[in-house]
Amino acid sequence: MRSSAFLAVAIAVLASGAVAAPLWTVEKSEIAYLFYGEPGKAMLSISCGQEEGETGKDETRIEVEVETGTKPGQDKVVLRVEQDQGHKDVPLKPLICGGLSECKNQPDGEVYRYATSVPGKGLALDIASKGRKLVIDAPGAKIEAPADAAAFKTFSVSCLNW
């Protein structure tokens, strides 16, 4: 009887761990979003569409969340988009607490996110159509996200329709 109770607990733990695995999801609101992470907690997001952002027109925005306590590093931060024919490196800018960027839960001088914003939908569509894996290895952010063909296609269609 004890062994079956132990087995039930072990199965429950394994099942709950499987549910929490990071995955790609697509959301459509005023613009198209592609998220990678646990449900409700994206580690990586790509958006596509017209937004009142840095460019004021159609844009692609990429954001990578970082661990609390991350200090800016000396090396450039890039999101590597691995493709069938090589790779493309997308430079990301560390966003740092302090000045105009007030952080509620972090002190000044810490990185709270890596991000980029570029005009047009081209980068988002390129990632969705050619990307096979997205990788970042930077202070506070280490992600290896294999592409999900169905999610990438849904995102691409949504992006084109905005």
Solvent accessible surface area in square Angstrom, and as a share of the most:
residue,aa,sasa,rsa
1,M,203,0.91
2,R,217,0.79
3,S,86,0.56
4,S,60,0.39
5,A,59,0.46
6,F,154,0.64
7,L,105,0.52
8,A,59,0.46
9,V,95,0.54
10,A,33,0.26
11,I,100,0.51
12,A,59,0.46
13,V,94,0.54
14,L,133,0.66
15,A,53,0.41
16,S,70,0.45
17,G,46,0.44
18,A,72,0.56
19,V,113,0.65
20,A,46,0.36
21,A,48,0.37
22,P,62,0.39
23,L,77,0.38
24,W,15,0.05
25,T,54,0.32
26,V,35,0.20
27,E,98,0.44
28,K,128,0.54
29,S,66,0.42
30,E,148,0.66
31,I,7,0.04
32,A,0,0.00
33,Y,58,0.22
34,L,0,0.00
35,F,46,0.19
36,Y,18,0.07
37,G,4,0.04
38,E,76,0.34
39,P,96,0.61
40,G,94,0.90
41,K,139,0.59
42,A,34,0.27
43,M,64,0.29
44,L,1,0.00
45,S,19,0.12
46,I,0,0.00
47,S,8,0.05
48,C,0,0.00
49,G,1,0.01
50,Q,123,0.55
51,E,62,0.28
52,E,176,0.79
53,G,37,0.35
54,E,136,0.61
55,T,43,0.25
56,G,44,0.43
57,K,142,0.60
58,D,51,0.26
59,E,3,0.01
60,T,0,0.00
61,R,52,0.19
62,I,0,0.00
63,E,40,0.18
64,V,0,0.00
65,E,70,0.31
66,V,24,0.14
67,E,122,0.55
68,T,105,0.61
69,G,43,0.42
70,T,10,0.06
71,K,118,0.50
72,P,57,0.36
73,G,43,0.41
74,Q,182,0.81
75,D,123,0.64
76,K,189,0.80
77,V,13,0.08
78,V,52,0.30
79,L,1,0.01
80,R,87,0.32
81,V,1,0.00
82,E,58,0.26
83,Q,36,0.16
84,D,101,0.52
85,Q,166,0.74
86,G,46,0.44
87,H,93,0.42
88,K,83,0.35
89,D,57,0.29
90,V,7,0.04
91,P,94,0.59
92,L,10,0.05
93,K,133,0.57
94,P,45,0.28
95,L,35,0.17
96,I,68,0.34
97,C,4,0.02
98,G,21,0.20
99,G,82,0.79
100,L,189,0.94
101,S,37,0.24
102,E,156,0.70
103,C,29,0.17
104,K,196,0.83
105,N,138,0.71
106,Q,34,0.15
107,P,83,0.52
108,D,107,0.55
109,G,31,0.30
110,E,13,0.06
111,V,0,0.00
112,Y,52,0.20
113,R,64,0.23
114,Y,3,0.01
115,A,4,0.03
116,T,24,0.14
117,S,22,0.14
118,V,47,0.27
119,P,105,0.66
120,G,27,0.26
121,K,32,0.13
122,G,49,0.47
123,L,22,0.11
124,A,0,0.00
125,L,40,0.20
126,D,27,0.14
127,I,1,0.01
128,A,10,0.08
129,S,68,0.44
130,K,105,0.45
131,G,0,0.00
132,R,114,0.42
133,K,59,0.25
134,L,1,0.00
135,V,27,0.16
136,I,3,0.02
137,D,108,0.56
138,A,6,0.05
139,P,61,0.39
140,G,20,0.19
141,A,5,0.04
142,K,149,0.63
143,I,12,0.06
144,E,116,0.52
145,A,0,0.00
146,P,83,0.52
147,A,33,0.26
148,D,56,0.29
149,A,86,0.67
150,A,75,0.58
151,A,13,0.10
152,F,5,0.02
153,K,141,0.60
154,T,59,0.34
155,F,0,0.00
156,S,22,0.14
157,V,76,0.44
158,S,6,0.04
159,C,0,0.00
160,L,111,0.55
161,N,115,0.59
162,W,112,0.39
